[in-house]
Amino acid sequence: SCLLAPPQPFEDLRFEAGQPQPLQHTDLHFAISKAGRLCGLALHVELHVGKWSGEEPAEVSSAWAGSHWRNLLLLLGSEGGVLVNAGQEVHVRASAELAGPHPHYSFE
């Protein structure tokens, strides 16, 4: 696997709870598990249908081999990425603006 850290959710939409907040922020802390070159973030979608908690395995995930859902890759601005070592942390602030016809996401 080319993953340097385990995945984490940056958005958790619970439609049974009603309309989500129009502006959301999540601070993520990725613990690097092996040395490598960090070139960006990979985003995928998981769908939990009829489950009350995201703790159970997803019924559908765009990260699965053969999925027809696309994954997004957010490349870092530095050419060739950044060298990282096991034990380091990468901090990411994810923001979602859900107002309007299309959501807007940003990552710092």
Buried (B, 14 or more C-beta within 10 A) or exposed (E): EEEBBEBEEBBEEEEEEEEBEEEBEBEBEBEBBEEBEBBEBEBBBBEBEEEEEEEEEBEEBBBEEEEEEEEEEEEEEEEEEEEBEEEBEBEBEBBBEBEEEEBEBEBE
